[in-house]
């Protein structure tokens, strides 16, 4: 059910839905460890992103050169982030995740807009300008993704647009390369430390596939009300973030 809910939200409104994975695995499923909740969620996020990437690749919306460069830098950041995350106390990690949810929910209230600069492709001529931006944004987003065990699509999309000015549709498709890569790197690191519940992860992914299909159907039916749905979901994420942050902070009071 938790995987189905995340998949439904992802299918309904796109990037940002995976932010629910960690609190659902910890609170709803009942995984007893904050670190295992993060590691298990990373597996589920990577698998869900890979399925979505296949669809965007068929639709030819992925800018592969920019996407792979961003992802390569992000994988290094994600591995550094997982090391930092595992070194942090469980309550502090999940409490910080709650604060991140508040930031994510707030950012979702404002639509991502393309830069005023012209759309720039990565080539030998543009590499001196684009590579530093792609690598810098990629590492930073990857670090946050690894630290919190999230896909980070809500950060990758504006990062790609800021670095290259690519259209939003291409940024969404290209972001899934990074989300898949970050999630895989984070999951591998947590799995190496035996901090993944594979049974829960498999059920979560299965539910997510079914929920995503349903979410896409409902999204097409609702059409022009998508912006309202995103605003409602953003408020929901902020409320959950407040609860998670407060609940984990009680251990320090």
Secondary structure by P-SEA (a helix, b strand, c coil): caaaaaaaaaaacccccccaaaaaaccccccccaaaaaaaaaaaaaaaaaaaaaaaaaacccccaaaaaaaaaaaaaaaaaaaaaaaccaaaaaaaaaaaaaaaaaaaabbbbbccccccccccccccccaaaaaaaaaaaaaaaaaacccaaaaaaaaaaaaccccaaaaaaaaaaaaaaaaaaaaaaaaaacccaaaaaaaaaaaaaaaaaaaaaaaaaaccaaaaaaaaaaaaaaaaaaaaaaaaacccc
